[in-house]
Structure formats: structure tokens, C-alpha cells
Amino acid sequence: MAIEFPFHLAIPVHDLMEARRFFGEVLGCKEGRSAERWVDYDFFGHQLSIHLRPEQAPINVSVETNPVDGDAVPVRHFGLVLEWSRWESLAQRLRDHGVAFLIEPRVRFQGQVGEQGTFFVADPSGNALEFKTVRDMSRLFAR
């Protein structure tokens, strides 16, 4: 699926090399431009910039959560909606790399309009990422 208007997001990390390994090797994102204190990635068709700012990385902050369908969901997070098989492949890739899930892959809101597959991980700096999927993309914003 071509993304007509990709988003751009910049996040702080505490260790640029650890973050490069996570986003490049573990998630499989292609590295773009970089400088001494930042790196751009093709984050599944979107532009993600990681910036070396250890004092701002969430690893130094307690994570606030809200209850969502039985899970303690990190309030501050970002992520993507992927096609179902790509979501499953990414979950397996993360398992193969030994990444701990904040919330294990599961189907949430089963049988409801908002039914979705979801899982959460954190990068090495504590930035929470959610990857989700729906069987029918036309239902993504359904009420």
C-alpha cells in the first residue's frame, strides 16, 4: 500500500548505536541520512528521526499507562497499522531477536467493531511502539 502523505516523527534516544541496531537490524528499517547526533529511518514508509538526547529519553522517566481491554497501555507511544501477515511476521522477527514485549501480540476487542491485533515493544531508550492490524482497513476508524 503506497502512503500518499507519510508522517515524520523525531524521538530522543539515550544511545545512538543501540538505537541504530534496534531500528535497523531488529525492525529492519532502512537507514537514511545521518549526522553525529541523529539518524533518519524509513519506518515502514514513514520518516522516523532518532536524536541523541539521553536526558530526554523515556528510559529515565516512569511510564504512565491507561487500561485498554485488559492491558496497561503506555499512554505515550507511537506505531503503525500493518497488513495482518506483515504484523505477524514482525512479531515473529521481534521474538527471533529476543525483544521483550510490553504487551504480547493478541487480538483486542474480539467480535467488536474495533477488533484489532496489537502488540507493544520498547526501543532500547524506552520509547514505546505499538504495532497493530485489522482484517478490514475500512473498519480502522469505525465506531
Secondary structure as GFF3:
##gff-version 3
##sequence-region A 1 143
A	DSSP	beta_strand	8	13	.	.	.	ID=ss1
A	DSSP	alpha_helix	16	20	.	.	.	ID=ss2
A	DSSP	pi_helix	21	26	.	.	.	ID=ss3
A	DSSP	beta_strand	30	35	.	.	.	ID=ss4
A	DSSP	beta_strand	38	43	.	.	.	ID=ss5
A	DSSP	beta_strand	46	52	.	.	.	ID=ss6
A	DSSP	three_ten_helix	54	56	.	.	.	ID=ss7
A	DSSP	three_ten_helix	58	60	.	.	.	ID=ss8
A	DSSP	beta_strand	65	68	.	.	.	ID=ss9
A	DSSP	beta_strand	71	74	.	.	.	ID=ss10
A	DSSP	beta_strand	77	82	.	.	.	ID=ss11
A	DSSP	alpha_helix	84	96	.	.	.	ID=ss12
A	DSSP	beta_strand	101	108	.	.	.	ID=ss13
A	DSSP	beta_strand	116	122	.	.	.	ID=ss14
A	DSSP	beta_strand	128	133	.	.	.	ID=ss15
A	DSSP	three_ten_helix	137	139	.	.	.	ID=ss16
###
